[in-house]
Amino acid sequence: MSQDGLAGLVTRMLESMCRVLWGFAPRMIPHIVARLGPVRAVLWFAVNMPRLLRTMHVLGPLRTHLAAVAISLHNNCTYCAYGHAFALELIYLREHDRLFPVDARTIAEWRDLGPRELGHRLRSVLQEAGLHVEALWVDRTLALAAGGHRPVDADEARIVHMVGMIGRMNRIAVEAGVEPDEAQNPINKDTALKARYAELRAAAT
């Protein structure tokens, strides 16, 4: 099989995996395969995805997506910031039966903020949402993303892994100019919840 043929096969395989997991094929997949090569792309997913899913199980999906949002904004990545912020919005709506105070597209626009202002914005919106404990994680995550803080426990070590994994995704997305698509979580398959979300957002504008 030619290199192009292998790349096409791997792209379709990874897209199918994401459709099963999240209900859609991310626009990022072809760019990941092109950047890493088909074999390295498969290995990268095989090494990183199970660990990310374990982190989501241990820390919870909301905290995990919050960390991914903070890391992506730190790295100026609109694509990943939006995908994780939208997942966070849907999870928040499911758990609290109300909208998160700020929508994902607005949050994704915070990519150009400096570290101090970014931390302030994220803490403020989390406090407004009543997620006071999660607000504490913003500072920890941004410090780990900036390399100014060493992990002190297993939970922070999980965030450090995310810094590397999400950071790789961020670089590829920024360089390729990938436009946002959908929520990077199985909750994206909940069409009733997404319809409720759209209805509430429309009423709020």
C-alpha positions as a printed Julia matrix, in Angstrom:
205×3 Matrix{Float64}:
   0.0    0.0    0.0
   1.27   3.47  -0.86
   1.94   6.09   1.82
  -1.06   8.1    0.62
  -3.23   5.0    0.71
  -2.09   4.19   4.24
  -2.72   7.78   5.34
  -6.24   7.63   3.91
  -6.92   4.32   5.66
  -5.66   5.59   9.02
  -7.63   8.82   8.64
 -10.85   6.91   8.02
 -10.13   4.55  10.92
  -9.54   7.4   13.37
 -12.57   9.28  12.09
 -14.7    6.16  12.63
 -13.36   5.81  16.16
 -14.3    9.41  16.94
 -17.77   8.95  15.44
 -18.35   6.05  17.82
 -16.94   7.98  20.79
 -18.24  11.5   20.13
 -20.77  11.18  17.32
 -18.76  13.1   14.73
 -15.48  13.03  12.81
 -13.31  15.96  13.96
 -11.87  18.21  11.26
  -8.53  17.77  13.02
  -8.03  14.11  12.11
  -6.63  14.54   8.56
  -4.26  17.22   9.84
  -3.0   14.99  12.66
  -2.32  12.16  10.21
  -0.61  14.53   7.76
   1.55  16.05  10.49
   2.55  12.89  12.36
   2.35  10.37   9.54
  -0.08   7.43   9.59
   1.93   5.08  11.81
   2.88   7.72  14.38
  -0.71   9.01  14.4
  -2.03   5.57  15.34
   0.62   5.18  18.03
  -0.09   8.67  19.36
  -3.79   7.92  19.74
  -3.08   4.48  21.23
  -0.8    5.99  23.89
  -2.71   9.17  24.72
  -6.44   8.51  24.35
  -6.73   5.76  27.01
  -4.85   7.96  29.47
  -7.11  10.93  28.71
 -10.2    8.78  29.21
  -8.77   7.58  32.53
  -8.16  11.2   33.56
 -11.76  12.01  32.7
 -12.9    9.11  34.88
 -10.72  10.16  37.84
 -11.07  13.96  37.71
 -14.54  14.02  36.19
 -15.49  15.26  32.73
 -16.17  18.85  33.76
 -12.78  19.34  35.42
 -10.99  17.54  32.59
 -12.6   19.71  29.91
 -11.92  22.82  31.99
  -8.23  21.91  32.06
  -8.27  21.34  28.3
  -9.92  24.74  27.76
  -7.31  26.49  29.91
  -4.42  24.72  28.18
  -5.82  25.45  24.72
  -6.38  29.14  25.48
  -2.86  29.34  26.91
  -1.66  27.98  23.55
  -3.9   30.32  21.49
  -5.91  27.44  19.99
  -9.47  28.33  19.04
 -10.33  24.86  17.71
  -9.54  22.89  20.86
 -10.74  25.62  23.23
 -14.14  25.61  21.53
 -14.48  21.81  21.39
 -13.75  21.42  25.09
 -15.71  24.52  26.15
 -18.78  23.29  24.27
 -18.44  19.92  26.01
 -18.17  21.76  29.33
 -21.32  23.74  28.5
 -23.33  20.62  27.72
 -22.13  18.81  30.83
 -22.99  21.85  32.97
 -26.48  22.05  31.44
 -27.08  18.35  32.08
 -25.9   18.58  35.69
 -27.4   21.96  36.67
 -30.33  22.37  34.27
 -29.21  25.87  33.31
 -26.8   27.47  30.88
 -23.15  28.02  31.65
 -22.73  31.81  32.05
 -20.57  32.23  28.91
 -20.92  30.32  25.64
 -18.13  28.3   24.04
 -17.54  30.67  21.12
 -16.99  33.58  23.48
 -14.63  31.54  25.65
 -12.65  30.45  22.57
 -12.07  34.11  21.74
 -10.08  34.54  24.96
  -7.08  32.9   23.28
  -5.18  36.19  22.94
  -5.4   37.17  26.61
  -2.32  37.3   28.79
  -1.95  34.68  31.55
  -3.18  36.92  34.36
  -6.26  38.17  32.51
  -7.04  34.68  31.2
  -6.91  33.25  34.7
  -9.13  36.06  35.96
 -11.73  35.54  33.23
 -11.89  31.79  33.78
 -12.09  32.08  37.56
 -14.8   34.73  37.32
 -17.04  32.7   35.01
 -16.6   29.56  37.12
 -17.49  31.45  40.28
 -20.54  32.91  38.52
 -21.51  29.36  37.58
 -21.2   28.28  41.21
 -18.17  26.09  40.47
 -15.95  27.54  43.18
 -13.79  24.44  43.64
 -13.18  24.24  39.89
 -12.0   27.85  39.92
  -9.04  26.73  42.03
  -8.01  24.34  39.25
  -7.62  27.16  36.75
  -4.54  28.55  38.46
  -3.02  25.09  38.89
  -3.62  24.19  35.26
  -2.29  27.46  33.85
   0.81  27.24  36.06
   1.46  23.69  34.84
   0.87  24.76  31.23
   3.38  27.58  31.62
   5.95  25.26  33.16
   6.1   27.37  36.3
   4.82  24.69  38.64
   5.8   21.06  39.19
   3.09  18.45  39.83
   2.7   17.69  43.52
   0.24  14.79  43.31
  -1.27  12.25  40.94
  -4.04  14.6   39.85
  -1.57  17.28  38.81
   0.49  14.63  37.02
  -2.61  13.88  34.96
  -2.87  17.55  34.07
   0.79  17.55  33.02
   0.03  14.71  30.62
  -2.84  16.79  29.25
  -0.49  19.75  28.82
   1.64  17.63  26.5
  -1.21  15.89  24.69
  -3.47  18.9   24.24
  -0.45  21.05  23.44
   0.41  18.82  20.49
  -3.18  19.08  19.24
  -3.12  22.84  19.74
   0.01  23.29  17.62
  -1.38  21.22  14.76
  -4.76  23.0   14.85
  -3.22  26.48  14.96
  -0.78  25.77  12.13
  -3.53  24.23   9.96
  -6.09  26.92  10.8
  -8.74  24.34  11.65
 -12.2   25.78  12.3
 -14.2   24.64  15.37
 -16.71  21.83  14.98
 -18.41  19.99  17.86
 -18.09  18.97  21.52
 -15.24  16.54  22.16
 -17.15  14.31  24.56
 -19.72  11.49  24.28
 -22.34  14.0   25.47
 -22.16  15.4   21.94
 -24.32  12.43  20.87
 -27.18  13.55  23.13
 -29.33  15.24  20.5
 -32.12  16.09  22.95
 -29.7   17.89  25.26
 -28.14  19.77  22.34
 -31.59  20.83  21.15
 -32.38  22.06  24.67
 -29.07  23.91  24.73
 -29.77  25.6   21.39
 -33.25  26.6   22.57
 -31.92  28.14  25.78
 -29.1   29.98  24.01
 -31.51  31.38  21.44
 -33.81  32.6   24.21
 -30.88  34.19  26.04
 -29.81  36.35  23.07
